[in-house]
Amino acid sequence: MELHDVWFVLIAVLWIGYFFLEGFDFGIGILTKLLARDRVEKRVLINTIGPVWDGNEVWLLTAGGATFAAFPDWYATLFSGFYLPLLIILICLIVRGVAFEYRAKRPEERWQTNWEHAIFWTSLIPAVLWGVAFGNIVRGVKIDAHKEYVGNFWDLLNPYAILGGLVTLTLFTFHGAVFASLKTVGDIRMRARKTALGLGLVTAVLALGFMIWTQADKGGGKSLIAMIVAVVALVGAIAAIKIGREGWSFALSGITIAAAVAMLFLTLFPNVMPSSLNEEWSLTVTNASSSPYTLKIMTWCAGIATPVVLLYQSWTYWVFRKRIGTQHIADAAH
């Protein structure tokens, strides 16, 4: 396997890690409106991801940086062609981080309500736009012979990509509801289970339609295996949450996300960004990659840094592993 193939796989792994981790905290942000009944319950939900949400975003920064260094032409075409949706995602992530930090800085109801609205919308919008973006990457976009995107924003809003956005929205919210049931106690835990069950059924219908469409249009043998794993894991996650096995359900919903993202990358390879105008103009792991020397240096750096990142992030989750409930929120806390 050539180094550019290795880095294609590593970038896929980084996106899997990002969607697995950021997926449930997007879901928690959305559930602050759908699940929480009062401000105390919103505080409980926010506290479930309080120690980890910023660490989860490291995976996005790493995925973007790896793409820039390993496949500069892919990075340039992607970020110029998808400039507006990616800018919206970036603004949402900035505002979302500020909202988490500033919400409790003042006790006024209007202040906290406004930041709670911000948490909800800046979780929902990226959850949709990531699905739209990856739907377009897999489907193919208007790339000319100079490796430049020549379409417009409205070309990105096609039925396949919109369905992809609905799948990521429901899947991340389901993942978040399962996480909420795993991390809370009392009434909110029971309602999180019930919410997860309903969301899981909706997710299953949308995800199955999207994956069948993807497999029929672009898939092969390996992507079919990934699709089967995703479907089986999603069904298992729904069954597990129904019988109250939150840990198993969370693990299986994570496997669903991992297998679904793997399926998308498997349908792409050896392309990284197909051209819908001419197949010969597509960006591939070969014509979009950096020099072998650059990839070699990156491989050594990644081999040293990655275990350290995994170690400290795993330690963070271990330290904050206990469940919380409304009884853990002090009456005087803002």
C-alpha positions in Angstrom: 0.0 0.0 0.0 1.4 3.4 -1.0 1.6 6.2 1.5 -1.1 8.2 -0.1 -3.4 5.2 0.3 -2.4 5.0 4.0 -3.3 8.7 4.5 -6.6 8.3 2.8 -7.4 5.5 5.3 -6.1 7.7 8.2 -8.2 10.6 7.2 -11.2 8.3 7.0 -10.4 7.2 10.6 -10.1 10.8 11.8 -13.6 11.6 10.3 -15.0 8.4 12.0 -13.6 9.6 15.3 -14.9 13.1 14.9 -18.5 12.0 14.0 -18.5 9.3 16.7 -17.5 11.9 19.4 -18.9 15.1 18.1 -22.0 13.3 17.0 -23.3 12.7 20.5 -22.5 16.2 21.7 -24.3 17.7 18.7 -27.1 15.4 19.7 -27.0 16.6 23.3 -27.1 20.2 22.1 -30.2 19.5 20.0 -31.8 17.6 22.9 -31.6 20.6 25.2 -34.7 21.7 23.4 -36.4 18.4 22.7 -35.7 16.5 25.9 -35.1 18.9 28.8 -38.2 20.3 30.5 -36.6 23.1 32.5 -33.4 25.0 33.0 -32.0 22.5 35.5 -32.4 19.6 33.1 -30.8 21.6 30.4 -27.9 22.1 32.8 -27.7 18.4 33.4 -27.5 17.7 29.7 -24.9 20.3 29.1 -22.9 19.0 32.0 -22.8 15.5 30.4 -20.6 16.8 27.7 -19.0 19.8 29.5 -15.6 18.1 30.2 -15.3 16.6 26.7 -17.0 18.7 23.9 -13.9 20.8 23.2 -11.6 17.7 23.1 -14.0 16.1 20.6 -13.4 19.0 18.2 -9.7 18.2 18.1 -10.6 15.3 15.7 -12.0 17.9 13.2 -8.9 20.1 13.4 -6.7 17.0 12.9 -8.8 15.8 10.0 -8.6 19.2 8.3 -4.9 19.6 8.9 -4.2 16.1 7.6 -6.2 16.7 4.5 -4.3 20.0 3.9 -0.9 18.4 4.3 -1.5 15.0 2.6 -3.9 16.0 -0.2 -3.5 19.8 -0.8 -5.5 19.8 -4.0 -8.4 18.0 -2.3 -8.3 20.5 0.5 -8.1 23.5 -1.9 -11.0 22.3 -4.1 -13.1 21.2 -1.1 -12.8 24.5 0.8 -13.2 26.7 -2.2 -16.2 24.8 -3.6 -17.9 24.3 -0.2 -16.9 27.6 1.1 -20.3 28.9 2.3 -21.5 25.7 4.1 -18.1 25.1 5.7 -18.0 28.8 6.8 -21.5 28.4 8.3 -20.2 25.2 10.2 -17.1 27.1 11.4 -19.2 30.0 12.7 -21.6 27.6 14.4 -18.7 25.8 16.2 -17.3 29.1 17.4 -20.6 30.4 18.7 -21.4 27.0 20.2 -18.2 27.0 22.2 -18.8 30.5 23.4 -22.4 29.6 24.4 -21.2 26.7 26.5 -18.8 28.9 28.4 -20.9 32.1 28.7 -24.4 30.6 29.4 -23.8 30.4 33.2 -21.8 33.6 33.5 -24.9 35.7 34.4 -28.1 34.7 36.3 -30.6 36.7 34.2 -33.2 34.4 32.5 -33.0 36.2 29.1 -29.2 35.9 29.0 -29.3 32.1 29.7 -32.2 31.6 27.3 -30.4 33.3 24.4 -27.3 31.1 24.9 -29.5 28.0 25.1 -31.1 28.9 21.7 -27.5 29.3 20.4 -26.5 25.9 21.7 -29.5 24.3 20.0 -29.1 25.9 16.6 -25.4 25.7 16.4 -25.7 21.9 17.2 -28.5 21.3 14.7 -27.1 23.3 11.7 -23.7 21.5 11.6 -25.3 18.2 12.1 -27.3 18.7 8.9 -24.5 20.4 6.9 -21.9 17.7 7.5 -24.3 15.2 5.9 -24.9 17.5 3.0 -21.2 18.0 2.5 -20.3 14.4 2.5 -23.3 13.5 0.4 -21.9 15.9 -2.3 -18.4 14.6 -2.0 -19.5 11.0 -2.6 -22.0 11.9 -5.4 -19.6 14.1 -7.2 -19.5 17.8 -7.9 -18.7 20.1 -10.8 -14.9 20.0 -11.0 -13.1 21.2 -14.2 -9.9 20.1 -15.8 -8.0 22.6 -13.6 -9.2 20.9 -10.4 -11.5 23.8 -9.6 -15.1 23.7 -8.5 -17.2 25.5 -11.0 -20.7 24.9 -9.6 -22.6 27.1 -7.1 -24.1 26.8 -3.6 -27.5 25.6 -4.9 -25.9 22.7 -6.8 -25.0 21.3 -3.4 -28.7 21.2 -2.3 -29.6 18.1 -4.4 -31.9 15.4 -3.1 -29.1 12.9 -2.4 -27.2 15.4 -0.3 -30.3 16.7 1.5 -31.1 13.1 2.5 -27.6 12.7 3.7 -28.1 15.8 5.9 -31.3 14.4 7.4 -29.5 11.1 8.1 -26.7 12.8 10.0 -29.2 15.0 11.9 -31.3 12.0 13.1 -28.3 9.7 13.6 -26.4 12.2 15.7 -29.5 13.1 17.7 -30.2 9.4 18.4 -26.6 8.9 19.4 -26.9 11.9 21.8 -30.1 10.5 23.3 -28.4 7.2 23.9 -25.5 9.1 25.5 -27.9 11.1 27.7 -29.5 7.9 28.9 -26.1 6.5 29.7 -24.9 9.5 31.6 -27.9 10.6 33.6 -30.1 9.3 36.4 -33.8 9.6 37.3 -36.6 10.8 35.2 -34.4 12.4 32.5 -32.8 9.1 31.9 -36.1 7.4 31.3 -37.2 10.1 28.9 -33.9 9.9 27.1 -34.4 6.2 26.6 -37.9 6.8 25.2 -36.7 9.6 22.9 -33.8 7.5 21.7 -36.2 4.6 20.8 -38.4 6.9 18.7 -35.4 8.6 17.0 -33.8 5.3 16.3 -36.8 4.1 14.3 -36.8 7.4 12.2 -33.0 7.1 11.8 -33.3 3.5 10.6 -35.7 4.4 7.8 -33.7 7.4 6.6 -30.3 5.7 6.9 -31.4 2.6 5.1 -32.7 4.6 2.2 -29.5 6.7 2.0 -27.2 3.7 2.2 -29.2 1.7 -0.4 -29.0 4.7 -2.8 -25.3 5.1 -2.2 -24.6 1.4 -2.7 -26.7 1.2 -5.9 -25.0 4.2 -7.4 -21.4 4.0 -6.2 -20.9 0.9 -4.1 -18.9 -2.3 -4.4 -18.3 -5.4 -2.3 -16.4 -3.7 0.5 -19.0 -0.9 0.9 -21.8 -3.5 0.9 -20.1 -5.2 3.9 -19.8 -1.8 5.7 -23.5 -1.1 4.9 -24.6 -4.4 6.4 -22.5 -3.8 9.6 -24.1 -0.3 9.9 -27.6 -1.6 9.5 -27.1 -4.5 11.9 -25.5 -2.2 14.5 -28.3 0.3 14.3 -30.9 -2.3 14.8 -28.9 -3.7 17.7 -28.6 -0.2 19.2 -32.4 0.3 19.0 -33.0 -3.1 20.5 -30.5 -2.5 23.3 -32.0 0.9 24.3 -35.5 -0.7 24.4 -34.4 -3.2 27.0 -32.4 -0.6 29.0 -28.9 -1.6 28.0 -27.6 1.9 27.5 -23.9 0.9 27.3 -24.4 -1.6 24.6 -26.7 0.8 22.7 -24.1 3.5 22.8 -21.4 1.2 21.6 -23.6 0.0 18.8 -24.7 3.4 17.7 -21.0 4.4 17.6 -20.4 1.3 15.4 -23.2 2.5 13.1 -21.6 5.8 12.6 -18.2 4.3 12.1 -19.5 1.8 9.5 -21.6 4.4 7.7 -18.6 6.8 7.3 -16.4 3.9 6.3 -19.0 3.0 3.6 -18.8 6.5 2.2 -15.0 6.4 2.0 -15.0 3.0 0.5 -17.3 4.2 -2.3 -15.0 7.1 -2.9 -11.7 5.3 -3.2 -9.5 5.8 -5.2 -11.2 9.1 -5.7 -11.2 11.8 -3.0 -13.5 14.1 -4.9 -15.2 12.9 -8.0 -16.0 15.2 -10.9 -19.6 15.1 -12.2 -18.5 16.8 -15.4 -15.8 14.4 -16.5 -14.6 11.3 -14.7 -11.0 12.0 -15.9 -11.1 15.4 -14.0 -11.8 13.7 -10.6 -9.4 14.2 -7.8 -7.8 10.9 -6.7 -5.4 9.8 -4.0 -2.7 9.9 -6.7 -3.2 13.3 -8.4 -4.3 15.2 -5.3 -1.6 14.0 -2.9 1.6 15.6 -1.6 5.1 14.4 -2.3 6.2 11.0 -0.9 8.7 12.8 1.3 6.0 15.0 2.9 3.8 11.9 3.5 6.7 10.1 5.0 7.4 12.9 7.5 3.7 13.1 8.3 3.6 9.4 9.0 6.4 9.6 11.6 4.7 12.6 13.3 1.3 10.9 13.4 2.8 7.7 14.8 4.3 9.6 17.7 1.4 12.1 18.4 -1.6 9.9 17.9 -1.1 7.5 20.8 -0.6 10.5 23.2 -3.9 12.1 22.0 -5.8 8.9 22.4 -4.4 8.3 25.8 -5.3 11.7 27.3 -8.7 11.8 25.7 -9.5 8.3 27.0 -8.3 9.4 30.5 -10.7 12.4 30.3 -13.7 10.1 29.6 -12.6 7.8 32.4 -12.4 10.6 35.0 -15.8 11.9 34.1 -17.5 8.6 33.6 -20.1 8.8 36.4 -23.8 9.6 35.9 -25.3 12.9 36.9 -28.9 14.1 37.6 -30.8 17.1 38.8 -29.8 16.4 42.3 -26.2 17.2 41.4 -27.1 20.7 40.3 -26.7 23.2 43.2 -29.8 25.4 43.8 -27.6 28.5 43.8 -25.6 27.6 40.6 -26.3 29.8 37.6 
